Amino acid sequence: MRKGLDAEDVATSILEKLGYTVLEKRKPIVVGGVKVAEIDLMARDQEGDVLAVEVKSGKASVTDVRQVFSNSKLLKVKPLLVCKGFSDASALSLASELGVRYILLPEYYLLTFEDFKEVSREIIHDLLTLYFSAEVQEISSEEEKIVEAVARSNSFTEASGRLNVSEEELGRMVSSMSIFRPSDRQSFSQLRLRAMLVKSRLKEKRLVENIERRLDALEKKINGLKDKK
């Protein structure tokens, strides 16, 4: 699979949501019976104008602006550039000078399949690091109550209410607990995630300790039976 196809699929969906009609994908440009170029998308806008659409998975350069302009001239339609932004002021200035329309996508984040895999790896790495770094060896019963309150709440206000303390007092309590990494500036959702991870680690720790106690008891019984023989 070519990387660009994913970007074009995302761009198609966005254009349609904005009221454009996508007419064709990967349209070849033929001059004198020879294919000289290819347009990512052909689309029609709300006014009925047909557009040659060039889709960039990243920021558009001067070369990209020239390319969509030239291709649109060959097809005798209007140019449209879909991208995350412009690589520099020259590219933006040229687009305005040549009359190249553009749609910037800061709120959509044009993500290719390869981008998605890379972001997914980073998220999984961060979550695993957070999970396995959640130390629960030195947590007191009072600290566990705080963890429980934060894990079950959707806001600092709700968590402080569960503990019957002020938000300021809860903030001081959380800051004194090493498991919340007080040196980091965290949102409540991050604190809640860490509390949920600590809660999970506590549950696992106690389950393992319970199994170990049962195994010890079973071993003693087996040794006792051996001694009787």
C-alpha positions as MATLAB code, in Angstrom:
seq = 'MRKGLDAEDVATSILEKLGYTVLEKRKPIVVGGVKVAEIDLMARDQEGDVLAVEVKSGKASVTDVRQVFSNSKLLKVKPLLVCKGFSDASALSLASELGVRYILLPEYYLLTFEDFKEVSREIIHDLLTLYFSAEVQEISSEEEKIVEAVARSNSFTEASGRLNVSEEELGRMVSSMSIFRPSDRQSFSQLRLRAMLVKSRLKEKRLVENIERRLDALEKKINGLKDKK';
ca = [
       0.000    0.000    0.000;
       1.351    3.415   -0.905;
       1.469    5.865    1.973;
      -0.296    8.669    0.066;
      -3.478    6.697   -0.438;
      -4.330    6.927    3.239;
      -3.984   10.709    3.178;
      -6.247   10.924    0.131;
      -8.934    8.832    1.835;
      -8.892   11.166    4.846;
      -8.954   14.232    2.561;
     -11.906   12.785    0.620;
     -13.911   12.371    3.812;
     -13.098   15.919    4.947;
     -13.934   17.481    1.585;
     -17.283   15.719    1.501;
     -18.097   16.945    5.000;
     -17.294   20.494    3.855;
     -19.758   20.222    0.990;
     -17.456   19.246   -1.877;
     -18.247   16.384   -4.253;
     -15.318   14.110   -5.030;
     -15.547   13.142   -8.696;
     -12.453   11.042   -9.262;
      -9.313    9.778   -7.558;
      -5.841    9.416   -9.046;
      -6.786   11.091  -12.308;
      -4.039   10.816  -14.940;
      -3.057   13.916  -16.918;
      -2.438   12.970  -20.533;
      -0.752   15.288  -23.045;
      -0.304   14.141  -26.638;
      -1.287   10.619  -25.694;
       1.353   10.455  -22.947;
       0.691   10.462  -19.205;
       2.670   13.378  -17.793;
       1.265   13.657  -14.290;
      -1.479   12.559  -11.932;
      -3.960   14.494   -9.797;
      -4.808   13.089   -6.364;
      -8.489   14.082   -6.493;
     -10.940   15.794   -8.796;
     -13.726   17.549   -6.922;
     -16.605   19.984   -7.416;
     -17.211   22.794   -4.929;
     -20.508   24.237   -3.686;
     -20.589   26.726   -6.587;
     -20.130   24.014   -9.193;
     -16.482   24.734  -10.033;
     -14.343   21.686  -10.795;
     -11.055   21.517   -8.889;
      -7.770   19.672   -9.248;
      -6.905   18.681   -5.683;
      -3.377   17.951   -4.498;
      -3.242   16.230   -1.092;
      -0.184   16.543    1.143;
       0.133   14.441    4.296;
       2.416   17.124    5.738;
       3.131   20.788    5.038;
       3.099   22.102    1.458;
       6.243   23.574   -0.088;
       6.740   26.005   -2.976;
       7.179   22.979   -5.252;
       3.823   21.568   -4.149;
       2.091   24.871   -4.887;
       3.646   25.017   -8.351;
       2.682   21.399   -9.003;
      -1.025   21.779   -8.246;
      -1.132   25.057  -10.181;
       0.507   23.544  -13.276;
      -1.626   20.407  -13.173;
      -4.824   22.426  -12.878;
      -3.825   24.476  -15.933;
      -3.286   21.299  -17.962;
      -6.780   20.109  -17.016;
      -8.279   23.602  -17.407;
      -9.787   23.575  -13.922;
      -9.090   25.418  -10.684;
      -6.369   24.318   -8.197;
      -7.000   23.272   -4.584;
      -4.334   22.272   -2.094;
      -5.176   20.179    0.985;
      -2.410   20.114    3.588;
      -1.518   20.598    7.257;
       0.004   23.983    6.535;
       2.834   25.592    4.571;
       6.510   24.825    5.018;
       7.431   28.528    4.946;
       6.150   32.013    4.139;
       7.277   31.709    0.500;
       4.934   28.774   -0.130;
       1.975   30.628    1.370;
       2.809   33.787   -0.573;
       3.062   31.867   -3.851;
      -0.273   30.162   -3.257;
      -1.918   33.559   -2.803;
      -0.135   35.008   -5.855;
      -1.175   32.141   -8.141;
      -4.702   31.959   -6.779;
      -4.268   28.444   -5.418;
      -7.063   27.760   -2.972;
      -6.141   25.719    0.076;
      -7.724   23.972    3.016;
      -5.600   23.828    6.152;
      -6.280   20.999    8.528;
      -5.097   21.888   12.053;
      -8.244   20.400   13.575;
      -8.290   17.219   11.512;
      -4.667   16.026   11.581;
      -4.172   14.322    8.259;
      -2.833   10.970    9.443;
      -1.370    8.329    7.163;
      -1.255    4.640    8.025;
       2.480    4.813    8.776;
       1.909    7.875   10.997;
      -0.836    5.999   12.837;
       1.415    3.006   13.502;
       4.159    5.258   14.862;
       1.763    7.189   17.121;
       0.251    3.898   18.332;
       3.703    2.571   19.261;
       4.430    5.726   21.265;
       1.089    5.559   23.098;
       1.546    1.875   23.974;
       5.111    2.540   25.133;
       3.995    5.435   27.347;
       1.138    3.418   28.868;
       3.353    0.397   29.608;
       6.031    2.637   31.098;
       3.421    4.347   33.262;
       1.940    1.009   34.343;
       5.171   -0.712   35.300;
       6.556    2.402   37.002;
       3.557    2.580   39.357;
       5.278    1.640   42.631;
       2.951    0.293   45.316;
       5.413   -1.117   47.853;
       5.338    1.836   50.259;
       1.719    2.977   50.044;
      -0.147    3.506   53.314;
      -3.834    2.887   54.012;
      -4.493    6.650   53.951;
      -2.715    7.012   50.634;
      -4.733    4.115   49.275;
      -7.937    5.972   50.174;
      -6.710    8.954   48.155;
      -5.864    6.691   45.227;
      -9.332    5.141   45.389;
     -11.061    8.545   45.492;
      -9.078    9.918   42.549;
      -9.562    6.728   40.510;
     -13.354    6.835   40.986;
     -13.810   10.564   40.277;
     -14.113   12.706   37.166;
     -12.753   15.904   38.688;
     -10.726   17.290   41.574;
     -13.956   18.592   43.092;
     -15.561   15.151   43.054;
     -12.457   13.486   44.503;
     -12.175   16.012   47.336;
     -15.869   15.492   48.096;
     -15.346   11.750   48.419;
     -12.591   12.403   50.961;
     -14.455   15.250   52.733;
     -11.532   17.629   52.278;
     -11.065   20.855   50.346;
      -9.575   20.843   46.861;
      -6.536   22.690   48.228;
      -6.034   20.023   50.876;
      -6.398   17.249   48.314;
      -3.812   19.008   46.161;
      -1.349   19.014   49.049;
      -2.076   15.353   49.785;
      -1.525   14.352   46.161;
       1.677   16.416   45.933;
       3.124   14.582   48.933;
       2.635   11.166   47.287;
       5.526    9.969   45.128;
       3.244    7.712   43.065;
       1.640   10.811   41.508;
       5.001   12.257   40.430;
       4.417   15.715   41.957;
       7.266   17.202   39.906;
       5.150   16.812   36.774;
       2.399   19.251   35.851;
      -0.551   16.956   35.279;
      -4.212   17.366   34.455;
      -6.765   15.573   36.609;
      -7.311   12.989   33.861;
      -3.597   12.108   34.062;
      -3.771   11.847   37.847;
      -6.853    9.664   37.551;
      -5.144    7.365   35.042;
      -2.164    6.941   37.354;
      -4.485    6.289   40.306;
      -6.300    3.622   38.300;
      -2.986    2.008   37.370;
      -1.809    2.033   41.000;
      -5.144    0.553   42.061;
      -4.710   -2.210   39.495;
      -1.141   -2.908   40.644;
      -2.330   -3.094   44.260;
      -4.968   -5.615   43.312;
      -2.418   -7.718   41.455;
       0.085   -7.467   44.312;
      -2.462   -8.668   46.854;
      -3.593  -11.469   44.571;
      -0.001  -12.673   44.213;
       0.563  -12.382   47.983;
      -2.610  -14.397   48.626;
      -1.465  -17.106   46.217;
       1.948  -17.181   47.861;
       0.363  -17.574   51.329;
      -1.781  -20.449   50.093;
       1.213  -22.102   48.479;
       3.194  -21.731   51.717;
       0.319  -23.253   53.687;
       0.024  -26.107   51.204;
       3.765  -26.723   51.347;
       3.629  -26.883   55.155;
       0.800  -29.404   55.008;
       2.713  -31.551   52.536;
       5.843  -31.392   54.694;
       3.742  -32.286   57.748;
       2.369  -35.376   55.999;
       5.890  -36.405   55.032;
       7.052  -36.072   58.652;
       4.217  -38.318   59.876;
       5.379  -41.025   57.520;
];
